[in-house]
Amino acid sequence: MKAVLSALALVAACLVVPAGPAAASDNGLSIRPAMGWSSWSFIRRWPDENKMKAQADALVSSGLAAKGYVYVNLDDFYQKCDANGFAVDSYGRWAVDTAKFPSGIKALADYVHAKGLKFGFYVTPGIAKNAVTANTPIEGTSYRARDIADTTQTHKNYNCKNMYRLKFSHPGTQAFINSWANQMASWGVDYLKIDGVDATTIADVEAWDRALRQTGRPINFALSNNLPIAQATTWRRLANSWRTQGDIECYCGSGPNGSGYPLTDWAHVVSRFNSAASWQPYAGPGGWNDYDSLQIGNGDQVGLTADQRRSHMTHWAMIASPLLLGTDLTALTSVDLAILRNDRLIAVNQDGVAAQRIVNSGVNQVWRKRESNGDYIVALYNTGTSGNSTVSVTWSQAGFTGPAAVTNLWSGASEGTVASSYSATLRPGETRLIRARPLAVQRYEAEDATISQGAAESNHAGFSGAGFVNYVNVTGSYVEFTVTSAAAGNATLTLRYSNGTTANRPMTITANGTTLTRDFNGTGSWATWADSTFTVPLAAGANTVRATATTANGGPNVDYVDVSSP
C-alpha cells in the first residue's frame, strides 16, 4: 500500500473524491489505466508473428504510441493443441505454436520492445491434461505434474480445453506457476491477462500474483472475464484490472465463429453503462474496472456509427477503463484517429478516477467526476438508437453551485460562462463532454452599496446580509456596486431581487461602457426572491456596476449581486 500512496502523491492529475476505493494491488503498476492494443477483437483465433509485428508497427506510425497507447497484447490461440488439449513443454507449460510464431515469443517481445512498446501475453488457470498424462517434472523441484493436479475437476478454457484444477495445498503448485511466470518474464512479458477467472479461482489468482512478483519483472496483471462483483475487493487487492462483463464483441461477423466485421454493436457498448455505475467504487490508482476493448479505428464497419464511437471513447475515458484497442491498426480512418489521439479525452481517462452516474432517465444519462484542481468533467449521453433527446444537468447535481466556465472537450472550444445548469440536444448515440470550471464568486450586499433615491430596509423575509435596497418609485433611482476583479475579462453577475407587484420593473445594468437592459417581473411577493444573471466586462482591479431603474415604477428590491471573476 505504501508504494501506491507514494505514487499517488506524485501524480498531480489525480482526482479528489470523498472516499477512496478499497486497497489496491501494491505491485506499483497501473497507477493510471493501461493503454494499447489487444489481438482478440480483430485477429481472433488466427494470431501470428507477422500480424503482431504489423500491429506494433502501426501503433507507432499512427502516432498512437506517442499518445500513450504502448501495450501490444497477444491474446489466446498462440498455443499448439492436439486431441488431448494443449501441447506442453518439458516442464508442463503450454507450448507455443511454432507454425504461427517460428521465431518464438521472446523474439516477438524483443521486436515490440525495440519500438519503445510493451508486450502482453495470455494464460488461463490450471495445468494441461497433456502435462499430467506425461507427468512432466516441475522445474527446479522433485515434484511432478500428477502431484499437483486435481484430475476430478477441470477449469474453464476457451481454446484447447482439458485444463485440470490445481491442488493448492501442495507446495509443488506454487512452484509450477512460478516456473511459468519466470518463463514469461525471461521472454520479456510486461502484461499478463489470466482468463477464465471467477469466484472459484481466487486461489489461482493469488498464486499468479505471487508468481509474477517473485520474477522481479514488473508485469501488469489483468483478470478476465465477467468477474463477479461480490469479490470486487479481492480482485482489486490482487490485480491491476478486471473485466466486469463478458466480451464486447458481438460475434456477428461473416467469418468463422462470428469473426470479421462488424466487431461489435451499440447494445454491447451501452450494456457497459449499468455495469460501470455498479463497479465505480472499486476503481482507483493501481486497479481498474476493465470494460473490454475499445472498438474504434476502422470506421463504421466496426458496427458503430461515428456518434456512437465518440460516445464509446467518451465513456471509457469517463469511467477510467483501460484503453486497449481491438481494431485493425493498419487500416485506421482519419476520423477515428482524431478520436483516439484527442489529448483532452486521453487526459480525462488518465486523470485517475472513475466517474459516477448522476442522471439515468430513459435514453438520457449524465456522468461526472471532479479533478484535483477543482474542475468538474461532465458527460451527457443520448443512448437511444432513434430520435434526438435533450439531456440536462444542474451544477448542483454535478457537485457544485454557482456559475462555471465551460469548455467542450471534443472540440476544445469555450462555451463561455454557464450559470447553474447545462443542456444539450443530442442525436441518437451522441455525447457531449465538457469541463466545468467553477468561477470564484464574491458577494456584494446591496445595503453596503451606493444608493441613489432608495433606502436599505429589512422588513421582508428571506434576504441575505443585513437587509436589501428598496428603490424609490422614480426613473433613475439606482444602486451602484464597486466590485473587484483579479483579472480583466467577462464576468458573470447574478443579481438577487424581489418584486411583490405584477408590474415589470426594468433596469439598465452598466459596467465599463457596456449597458444591458433587463426585465424584473413580479416574483409573487416581496419575500420571494429570484435571480437575474448577466455578463459584463470587468477590468483588473476596482469596477463600478450600476443597476438603474428605467421607469417611474422604480426598480425591484435588490438583495445582492454575486460576481464570478473572469
Backbone torsions as a table, in degrees:
resi	resn	phi	psi	omega
1	MET	NA	-31.3	-179.5
2	LYS	-62.2	-37.5	-179.3
3	ALA	-64.0	-40.1	179.9
4	VAL	-67.1	-43.8	-179.4
5	LEU	-64.1	-38.1	178.5
6	SER	-64.2	-42.7	179.0
7	ALA	-64.9	-38.5	179.7
8	LEU	-60.8	-39.1	-177.6
9	ALA	-65.4	-22.2	-177.6
10	LEU	-92.8	-8.9	-174.4
11	VAL	-100.8	103.7	-173.2
12	ALA	-69.2	-23.1	-176.0
13	ALA	-84.1	0.8	-177.4
14	CYS	-61.9	141.5	179.8
15	LEU	-81.9	157.0	174.6
16	VAL	-103.2	123.3	179.0
17	VAL	-128.0	157.7	-176.4
18	PRO	-59.6	-37.3	-179.3
19	ALA	-146.7	138.1	-177.7
20	GLY	-79.9	164.4	176.7
21	PRO	-73.9	176.4	178.2
22	ALA	-61.3	161.8	-177.2
23	ALA	-55.7	132.9	-178.4
24	ALA	-92.0	168.4	171.7
25	SER	-53.1	137.6	-178.2
26	ASP	-101.4	30.0	178.5
27	ASN	-80.4	0.0	175.5
28	GLY	78.7	7.1	-175.4
29	LEU	-106.9	162.5	175.4
30	SER	54.3	46.8	173.8
31	ILE	-61.7	-27.9	169.9
32	ARG	-124.7	157.3	-177.4
33	PRO	-56.9	140.3	179.1
34	ALA	-65.4	149.7	177.7
35	MET	-132.7	138.1	178.7
36	GLY	168.1	-139.7	-175.4
37	TRP	-145.6	147.0	177.1
38	SER	-129.9	147.0	-171.3
39	SER	-76.9	-18.2	-166.0
40	TRP	-64.3	-50.9	-169.1
41	SER	-58.3	-48.1	-174.8
42	PHE	-92.1	-45.4	-175.3
43	ILE	-84.4	-29.5	177.0
44	ARG	55.6	-120.4	-171.7
45	ARG	-87.3	6.6	-172.1
46	TRP	-126.4	49.6	177.2
47	PRO	-75.0	150.9	170.4
48	ASP	-153.3	173.5	-174.9
49	GLU	-57.1	-46.6	-176.4
50	ASN	-68.0	-40.0	178.9
51	LYS	-63.7	-42.2	-179.1
52	MET	-65.4	-41.3	178.4
53	LYS	-64.1	-39.5	-179.6
54	ALA	-63.0	-38.9	179.0
55	GLN	-70.2	-38.7	175.9
56	ALA	-62.6	-42.7	177.3
57	ASP	-58.2	-45.6	-176.7
58	ALA	-69.0	-31.9	178.1
59	LEU	-61.1	-36.1	179.1
60	VAL	-79.8	-50.2	-174.1
61	SER	-65.8	-26.4	179.3
62	SER	-76.6	-12.6	-175.0
63	GLY	86.0	-0.7	-178.6
64	LEU	-69.4	-37.8	179.4
65	ALA	-60.6	-38.5	179.7
66	ALA	-65.8	-21.2	178.3
67	LYS	-88.8	-4.1	177.3
68	GLY	116.3	-5.3	177.7
69	TYR	-79.6	95.5	-168.8
70	VAL	-117.9	-16.5	-179.0
71	TYR	-84.5	135.9	171.8
72	VAL	-118.6	103.7	-168.3
73	ASN	-107.1	120.2	174.2
74	LEU	-86.5	118.0	-178.8
75	ASP	-91.7	-151.3	-173.3
76	ASP	-66.9	167.5	173.8
77	PHE	76.3	23.9	167.4
78	TYR	-89.3	-9.5	-170.5
79	GLN	-87.0	162.3	174.7
80	LYS	-100.4	134.2	-178.4
81	CYS	-123.4	155.9	168.4
82	ASP	-131.8	-166.6	-174.8
83	ALA	-64.5	-19.3	-177.9
84	ASN	-104.7	9.7	177.9
85	GLY	115.6	-145.9	-176.5
86	PHE	-70.5	131.5	165.7
87	ALA	-68.6	147.9	-174.9
88	VAL	-128.9	162.0	175.7
89	ASP	-86.8	-171.3	-173.8
90	SER	-68.2	-13.3	177.7
91	TYR	-112.1	18.3	172.5
92	GLY	83.1	8.2	-179.4
93	ARG	-92.6	153.6	-178.5
94	TRP	-52.9	138.8	175.6
95	ALA	-93.0	138.1	178.3
96	VAL	-78.6	139.8	177.5
97	ASP	-72.3	106.4	-176.2
98	THR	-72.2	-16.1	173.8
99	ALA	-69.2	-33.0	178.0
100	LYS	-85.8	-35.7	-175.5
101	PHE	-129.5	71.4	-174.7
102	PRO	-63.3	-26.2	-179.5
103	SER	-87.9	-9.5	-179.8
104	GLY	90.1	164.8	-176.4
105	ILE	-71.3	-37.0	179.8
106	LYS	-61.4	-41.9	179.5
107	ALA	-63.2	-38.0	177.6
108	LEU	-66.5	-44.8	178.3
109	ALA	-61.5	-39.5	177.9
110	ASP	-61.6	-40.4	179.1
111	TYR	-62.0	-44.2	179.8
112	VAL	-64.6	-44.9	-179.3
113	HIS	-63.6	-35.9	-179.3
114	ALA	-63.2	-19.9	177.6
115	LYS	-92.8	7.4	-179.3
116	GLY	79.8	18.0	-177.3
117	LEU	-108.8	176.1	179.1
118	LYS	-119.4	151.3	-172.5
119	PHE	-111.9	131.9	179.5
120	GLY	-113.4	153.2	-174.4
121	PHE	-137.3	179.9	-168.0
122	TYR	-143.2	144.7	175.6
123	VAL	-157.2	166.2	169.8
124	THR	-129.2	163.5	-176.7
125	PRO	-67.2	158.3	170.2
126	GLY	104.6	-168.2	178.9
127	ILE	-133.8	140.1	-173.3
128	ALA	-69.7	145.4	177.7
129	LYS	-56.3	-39.9	-179.0
130	ASN	-63.8	-30.9	176.7
131	ALA	-67.7	-39.6	-179.7
132	VAL	-70.6	-41.6	179.4
133	THR	-60.6	-43.6	179.9
134	ALA	-81.8	-10.4	-177.6
135	ASN	50.3	53.3	-177.2
136	THR	-64.4	148.6	177.2
137	PRO	-72.3	157.4	174.6
138	ILE	-97.5	121.2	-171.7
139	GLU	-52.1	131.1	175.5
140	GLY	78.6	7.7	-178.8
141	THR	-135.8	174.5	173.9
142	SER	-94.7	2.6	-177.2
143	TYR	-84.0	162.3	178.0
144	ARG	-133.1	169.6	-172.3
145	ALA	-56.8	-39.4	-177.2
146	ARG	-68.0	-21.1	178.7
147	ASP	-69.0	-30.7	-170.8
148	ILE	-109.9	-6.0	-175.6
149	ALA	-92.3	137.0	171.0
150	ASP	-101.1	95.4	-173.4
151	THR	-76.8	-0.3	177.0
152	THR	-86.7	-9.4	-176.8
153	GLN	-136.4	142.7	176.4
154	THR	-116.0	160.6	178.2
155	HIS	-99.6	156.5	171.3
156	LYS	-65.2	132.3	175.7
157	ASN	-150.7	139.8	-170.7
158	TYR	-100.0	3.1	-174.3
159	ASN	-123.5	-92.6	-174.4
160	CYS	-85.7	-4.9	-178.1
161	LYS	58.9	-154.4	170.9
162	ASN	53.2	47.2	174.4
163	MET	-111.3	114.1	177.7
164	TYR	-77.9	152.3	173.7
165	ARG	-74.8	164.7	-175.2
166	LEU	-109.3	151.4	175.8
167	LYS	-92.2	102.4	-175.5
168	PHE	-78.9	-4.4	173.7
169	SER	-79.4	-12.2	-176.9
170	HIS	-96.6	132.7	-178.1
171	PRO	-63.8	-23.2	179.5
172	GLY	-68.3	-20.9	-178.0
173	THR	-65.5	-50.9	178.5
174	GLN	-62.7	-37.0	178.5
175	ALA	-62.7	-39.0	178.5
176	PHE	-63.7	-47.5	-179.7
177	ILE	-66.6	-37.2	175.9
178	ASN	-59.7	-42.2	-178.3
179	SER	-64.0	-36.4	179.2
180	TRP	-69.5	-43.5	177.5
181	ALA	-63.7	-39.5	178.5
182	ASN	-63.2	-38.7	177.0
183	GLN	-61.7	-45.7	179.1
184	MET	-61.4	-43.0	179.0
185	ALA	-62.0	-39.0	179.9
186	SER	-67.1	-26.2	177.1
187	TRP	-79.0	-18.6	-178.6
188	GLY	99.0	27.1	178.5
189	VAL	-70.7	133.1	179.5
190	ASP	-111.4	-11.2	-173.3
191	TYR	-150.9	130.1	178.5
192	LEU	-126.6	123.5	173.4
193	LYS	-99.2	122.7	173.3
194	ILE	-106.4	117.7	-172.7
195	ASP	-99.9	165.7	179.1
196	GLY	74.5	25.1	-178.5
197	VAL	-84.6	137.6	173.4
198	ASP	-151.4	-169.9	-175.0
199	ALA	-64.7	-19.9	-179.2
200	THR	-87.6	-2.1	-174.3
201	THR	-115.0	20.9	-179.7
202	ILE	-59.8	-40.2	179.1
203	ALA	-61.7	-37.7	177.7
204	ASP	-63.9	-44.8	-179.5
205	VAL	-63.6	-41.6	178.1
206	GLU	-62.1	-41.2	-179.0
207	ALA	-67.3	-39.7	178.4
208	TRP	-69.5	-35.8	176.0
209	ASP	-60.3	-47.0	177.5
210	ARG	-62.1	-42.0	-177.2
211	ALA	-63.8	-43.5	-179.8
212	LEU	-65.3	-39.0	179.9
213	ARG	-64.7	-40.6	-175.1
214	GLN	-72.8	-11.8	176.9
215	THR	-68.7	-26.4	-174.5
216	GLY	81.0	-1.3	178.4
217	ARG	-102.8	132.5	175.9
218	PRO	-66.0	116.6	-179.5
219	ILE	-130.1	113.9	178.2
220	ASN	-64.2	126.9	-170.4
221	PHE	-109.3	115.6	-175.8
222	ALA	-118.6	138.0	-179.8
223	LEU	-109.7	145.5	-179.1
224	SER	-150.2	152.2	-10.3
225	ASN	-136.4	166.6	180.0
226	ASN	56.4	48.3	-177.4
227	LEU	-70.3	144.4	179.4
228	PRO	-72.1	135.9	-178.6
229	ILE	-70.4	-20.2	179.5
230	ALA	-60.6	-25.9	178.9
231	GLN	-105.9	24.4	-174.1
232	ALA	-57.4	-42.7	-178.3
233	THR	-67.1	-28.6	176.4
234	THR	-69.1	-46.6	179.3
235	TRP	-60.0	-41.1	-179.1
236	ARG	-66.2	-36.0	179.8
237	ARG	-68.0	-31.7	-170.5
238	LEU	-100.9	-24.0	-168.1
239	ALA	-133.9	171.3	179.7
240	ASN	-97.6	-15.4	173.4
241	SER	-162.5	161.3	-177.7
242	TRP	-153.4	133.0	-179.4
243	ARG	-75.3	124.2	-174.9
244	THR	-88.2	-14.7	-178.8
245	GLN	-142.1	179.6	173.6
246	GLY	-71.2	-169.1	-174.2
247	ASP	-65.5	144.1	175.4
248	ILE	-79.4	-16.7	178.9
249	GLU	-67.7	142.8	-179.9
250	CYS	-86.7	-15.4	-175.9
251	TYR	51.2	42.8	-178.3
252	CYS	-120.5	18.7	175.9
253	GLY	-76.8	174.7	-174.2
254	SER	-86.6	-7.3	-177.4
255	GLY	-88.1	-178.3	179.3
256	PRO	-57.7	139.2	179.1
257	ASN	56.8	30.7	177.9
258	GLY	74.2	17.8	179.7
259	SER	-75.7	173.0	-176.9
260	GLY	85.2	-173.2	-178.0
261	TYR	-86.9	147.7	-2.1
262	PRO	-74.4	152.3	177.6
263	LEU	-79.5	-33.5	-177.4
264	THR	-151.4	-172.1	174.1
265	ASP	-146.4	169.3	-174.7
266	TRP	-62.5	-34.6	-178.8
267	ALA	-61.1	-38.5	179.4
268	HIS	-68.6	-33.9	177.7
269	VAL	-71.7	-48.4	-176.5
270	VAL	-62.9	-28.8	179.9
271	SER	-61.6	-20.9	179.4
272	ARG	-74.7	-14.9	-178.8
273	PHE	-65.4	-50.2	179.1
274	ASN	-65.6	-39.4	178.6
275	SER	-61.1	-43.7	-178.8
276	ALA	-64.3	-35.7	178.3
277	ALA	-64.2	-38.6	-178.6
278	SER	-74.1	-39.8	-174.1
279	TRP	-86.5	-9.3	-172.5
280	GLN	-48.4	-42.4	-175.1
281	PRO	-64.4	-14.3	-172.5
282	TYR	-96.9	-2.8	-178.4
283	ALA	-91.8	145.2	176.5
284	GLY	173.2	174.2	-177.5
285	PRO	-50.4	126.4	-179.3
286	GLY	98.5	-18.1	-178.7
287	GLY	-158.1	129.3	-169.9
288	TRP	-132.8	143.2	170.3
289	ASN	-70.9	124.6	-177.5
290	ASP	-104.0	116.3	-177.7
291	TYR	-98.6	15.5	174.4
292	ASP	86.2	-176.4	-166.8
293	SER	-62.4	151.8	176.0
294	LEU	-90.2	110.1	-172.8
295	GLN	-94.8	69.2	180.0
296	ILE	-133.6	134.4	176.1
297	GLY	152.1	-32.3	-173.6
298	ASN	-114.6	29.7	175.9
299	GLY	70.7	-158.7	-176.1
300	ASP	-62.7	-20.9	-173.9
301	GLN	-66.8	-17.0	176.9
302	VAL	-68.6	-14.2	178.1
303	GLY	110.9	3.2	-179.8
304	LEU	-125.4	141.7	174.3
305	THR	-71.6	170.5	178.4
306	ALA	-60.7	-41.5	176.6
307	ASP	-60.7	-44.2	-178.9
308	GLN	-66.6	-35.1	178.4
309	ARG	-67.8	-38.8	176.4
310	ARG	-65.7	-37.6	175.7
311	SER	-66.1	-38.3	176.3
312	HIS	-57.9	-49.7	179.2
313	MET	-64.3	-44.3	179.7
314	THR	-57.5	-46.1	-175.0
315	HIS	-69.2	-42.8	178.5
316	TRP	-62.9	-34.2	175.9
317	ALA	-67.7	-45.7	-177.6
318	MET	-64.3	-40.4	-174.0
319	ILE	-91.1	6.7	175.6
320	ALA	57.7	42.5	174.7
321	SER	-80.2	148.7	167.2
322	PRO	-52.4	140.3	179.2
323	LEU	-102.7	82.9	-179.3
324	LEU	-109.5	106.2	-175.0
325	LEU	-66.4	144.1	178.6
326	GLY	-115.2	3.6	-173.1
327	THR	-93.2	175.3	178.3
328	ASP	-81.5	107.1	-175.6
329	LEU	-71.9	-12.2	177.4
330	THR	-83.8	-3.5	-177.6
331	ALA	-133.6	39.5	-179.7
332	LEU	-70.4	139.1	176.0
333	THR	-90.4	157.3	-179.4
334	SER	-64.3	-36.7	178.6
335	VAL	-62.4	-45.5	-177.8
336	ASP	-72.0	-34.0	176.0
337	LEU	-61.1	-39.2	177.9
338	ALA	-63.0	-36.0	177.0
339	ILE	-66.2	-49.9	-172.0
340	LEU	-72.5	-26.3	-177.3
341	ARG	-98.7	7.9	-179.2
342	ASN	-67.7	110.5	-176.1
343	ASP	-60.2	-34.4	-178.0
344	ARG	-68.1	-38.4	178.4
345	LEU	-69.4	-42.3	178.3
346	ILE	-60.3	-40.6	179.5
347	ALA	-62.6	-36.9	177.4
348	VAL	-63.8	-40.3	177.5
349	ASN	-66.7	-39.8	-172.9
350	GLN	-88.9	2.3	179.9
351	ASP	-75.1	-12.6	161.5
352	GLY	99.7	11.5	176.1
353	VAL	-142.8	140.1	177.4
354	ALA	-76.9	137.8	-178.6
355	ALA	-73.1	158.4	176.3
356	GLN	-104.8	145.7	174.6
357	ARG	-85.0	129.6	-178.3
358	ILE	-119.8	-14.8	173.8
359	VAL	-134.4	130.1	176.8
360	ASN	-145.4	89.4	-173.5
361	SER	-136.7	102.9	-178.0
362	GLY	62.0	-125.6	178.7
363	VAL	-85.7	-4.1	-177.3
364	ASN	-91.7	128.6	173.9
365	GLN	-136.9	145.9	174.4
366	VAL	-134.4	135.0	178.8
367	TRP	-125.6	151.4	-178.5
368	ARG	-143.7	154.5	165.9
369	LYS	-152.8	157.3	-176.0
370	ARG	-113.8	132.6	179.1
371	GLU	-92.1	164.0	-174.6
372	SER	-64.9	-22.9	178.5
373	ASN	-84.2	3.0	178.3
374	GLY	96.0	-6.8	177.3
375	ASP	-73.3	152.6	174.9
376	TYR	-114.9	133.7	174.8
377	ILE	-102.9	124.7	-174.7
378	VAL	-127.6	128.6	177.4
379	ALA	-116.7	129.7	176.9
380	LEU	-113.4	138.0	-176.5
381	TYR	-133.4	143.1	160.7
382	ASN	-107.5	104.1	-175.1
383	THR	-85.9	1.5	-178.0
384	GLY	-72.7	172.5	178.7
385	THR	-111.8	-1.2	176.1
386	SER	-153.4	143.5	174.3
387	GLY	84.2	137.2	174.2
388	ASN	-71.0	156.4	177.1
389	SER	-145.4	138.3	176.5
390	THR	-91.8	120.4	-177.0
391	VAL	-109.2	130.6	-174.9
392	SER	-131.0	153.0	175.8
393	VAL	-150.6	141.3	173.9
394	THR	-92.6	154.3	177.5
395	TRP	-63.7	-31.6	178.1
396	SER	-65.1	-34.4	174.4
397	GLN	-64.9	-36.5	-179.2
398	ALA	-73.0	-21.2	175.4
399	GLY	121.3	10.2	178.4
400	PHE	-149.5	172.5	177.1
401	THR	-129.0	164.1	-179.3
402	GLY	89.7	172.3	-176.7
403	PRO	-72.6	161.3	179.6
404	ALA	-143.2	146.8	171.2
405	ALA	-82.4	126.7	-172.2
406	VAL	-111.7	133.5	174.7
407	THR	-121.8	132.5	174.3
408	ASN	-78.4	117.0	-173.5
409	LEU	-79.1	-18.3	174.3
410	TRP	-75.4	-43.3	-177.6
411	SER	-94.3	-24.0	-174.5
412	GLY	83.8	-0.5	-175.8
413	ALA	-81.4	145.4	174.2
414	SER	-75.8	138.6	174.3
415	GLU	-108.0	14.4	175.3
416	GLY	77.6	-161.6	-178.9
417	THR	-93.2	129.7	-179.9
418	VAL	-116.5	127.7	-167.4
419	ALA	-69.4	-59.7	-170.1
420	SER	-146.7	-8.5	179.9
421	SER	-155.2	163.1	-177.2
422	TYR	-137.4	138.9	178.9
423	SER	-136.4	151.6	174.8
424	ALA	-147.0	134.4	173.1
425	THR	-92.4	116.0	-169.8
426	LEU	-114.9	142.7	173.2
427	ARG	-69.6	163.6	177.3
428	PRO	-58.7	127.7	-179.5
429	GLY	82.8	1.0	-176.4
430	GLU	-88.6	158.9	178.4
431	THR	-131.3	160.2	168.1
432	ARG	-132.9	124.7	-179.0
433	LEU	-119.1	124.4	-175.3
434	ILE	-130.6	154.4	166.8
435	ARG	-106.4	123.7	178.6
436	ALA	-111.0	116.0	179.7
437	ARG	-105.4	103.7	-179.7
438	PRO	-55.9	136.5	-178.2
439	LEU	-90.7	146.1	177.2
440	ALA	-65.6	128.4	-174.9
441	VAL	-113.0	128.9	172.6
442	GLN	-115.9	136.3	-179.2
443	ARG	-103.8	132.5	176.7
444	TYR	-119.4	113.6	-178.0
445	GLU	-74.8	136.5	-177.9
446	ALA	-63.7	-35.1	-177.6
447	GLU	-67.0	-16.4	178.6
448	ASP	-96.1	-4.2	-176.8
449	ALA	-85.1	178.4	173.3
450	THR	-80.3	125.8	-174.2
451	ILE	-115.5	127.7	174.9
452	SER	-118.7	119.2	179.9
453	GLN	58.6	59.0	177.7
454	GLY	-171.7	179.3	-177.4
455	ALA	-151.2	149.4	174.2
456	ALA	-79.4	128.0	-179.0
457	GLU	-135.1	171.0	179.7
458	SER	-146.9	28.4	-173.0
459	ASN	-92.8	6.1	174.0
460	HIS	-125.5	140.5	-173.2
461	ALA	-75.0	163.9	169.9
462	GLY	92.0	4.1	-177.2
463	PHE	-82.5	163.8	173.9
464	SER	-97.0	157.1	176.2
465	GLY	68.1	-142.3	-175.6
466	ALA	-92.8	-8.6	-178.5
467	GLY	166.6	-153.3	-178.3
468	PHE	-148.5	175.2	177.7
469	VAL	-107.5	127.9	173.8
470	ASN	-101.3	112.0	179.8
471	TYR	-69.1	143.1	166.3
472	VAL	-69.0	141.8	-176.4
473	ASN	-76.7	69.9	176.6
474	VAL	-142.9	154.5	173.1
475	THR	-67.9	135.7	175.7
476	GLY	96.5	-7.3	174.4
477	SER	-65.6	145.6	-175.1
478	TYR	-152.7	163.7	168.8
479	VAL	-123.1	130.7	-176.3
480	GLU	-120.4	121.4	-178.6
481	PHE	-101.8	141.4	168.9
482	THR	-105.1	111.2	-175.1
483	VAL	-114.5	148.2	-177.6
484	THR	-112.9	135.0	178.2
485	SER	-124.1	137.0	179.6
486	ALA	-71.6	-25.3	-177.8
487	ALA	-144.1	159.3	176.5
488	ALA	-78.8	145.8	177.6
489	GLY	149.8	177.5	178.7
490	ASN	-73.4	136.7	179.2
491	ALA	-123.9	149.4	176.1
492	THR	-94.8	126.2	178.1
493	LEU	-113.1	134.9	176.4
494	THR	-120.0	112.2	-178.8
495	LEU	-99.1	125.6	-179.5
496	ARG	-97.5	130.5	-173.2
497	TYR	-145.4	166.3	168.9
498	SER	-139.7	150.8	178.9
499	ASN	-142.9	103.0	-176.6
500	GLY	-82.4	5.3	177.9
501	THR	-104.3	177.1	176.1
502	THR	-95.5	-3.1	-177.1
503	ALA	-93.1	140.0	173.3
504	ASN	-64.7	140.2	176.5
505	ARG	-123.9	76.0	-174.2
506	PRO	-67.0	153.6	176.1
507	MET	-140.9	157.7	169.0
508	THR	-99.1	142.5	175.1
509	ILE	-112.4	120.4	-178.1
510	THR	-120.5	139.6	176.8
511	ALA	-160.2	121.2	173.6
512	ASN	50.8	46.1	176.1
513	GLY	86.4	-5.2	177.7
514	THR	-99.7	133.4	177.6
515	THR	-124.8	125.3	177.1
516	LEU	-117.6	143.6	174.6
517	THR	-109.6	129.1	-178.1
518	ARG	-129.3	141.2	173.2
519	ASP	-84.6	145.5	175.8
520	PHE	-132.3	84.3	-175.7
521	ASN	-77.8	171.6	-178.0
522	GLY	-58.3	140.0	177.8
523	THR	-104.0	1.0	178.2
524	GLY	104.4	-35.5	175.4
525	SER	-163.2	165.7	178.9
526	TRP	-72.4	-14.1	178.2
527	ALA	-97.4	3.3	178.2
528	THR	-104.9	119.7	-172.1
529	TRP	-107.3	148.7	179.8
530	ALA	-137.5	166.0	-179.5
531	ASP	-113.7	142.3	170.1
532	SER	-123.5	122.8	-175.0
533	THR	-112.2	137.8	-179.5
534	PHE	-151.3	165.4	-178.3
535	THR	-118.1	132.1	178.8
536	VAL	-136.9	156.3	176.5
537	PRO	-80.7	137.9	175.0
538	LEU	-122.1	145.3	172.4
539	ALA	-91.5	160.0	173.6
540	ALA	-65.2	131.8	-178.0
541	GLY	101.7	-148.2	-176.1
542	ALA	-81.1	141.3	179.3
543	ASN	-136.8	149.0	176.2
544	THR	-105.0	124.6	176.4
545	VAL	-121.9	120.4	-176.1
546	ARG	-118.0	134.6	174.4
547	ALA	-111.4	110.5	-169.8
548	THR	-117.3	130.4	177.9
549	ALA	-67.9	140.1	-177.1
550	THR	-111.6	0.7	178.0
551	THR	-132.9	170.1	180.0
552	ALA	-68.8	-10.7	175.0
553	ASN	-73.5	-13.1	-175.4
554	GLY	75.2	-170.1	179.4
555	GLY	-93.6	173.6	172.8
556	PRO	-73.9	172.7	168.5
557	ASN	-69.3	134.1	-177.4
558	VAL	-116.8	126.8	-177.7
559	ASP	-91.9	-52.4	-179.6
560	TYR	-164.3	173.3	167.8
561	VAL	-128.2	129.6	173.6
562	ASP	-96.3	131.7	-178.1
563	VAL	-116.2	120.2	176.2
564	SER	-96.8	111.1	-172.3
565	SER	-65.8	146.4	177.6
566	PRO	-70.7	NA	NA
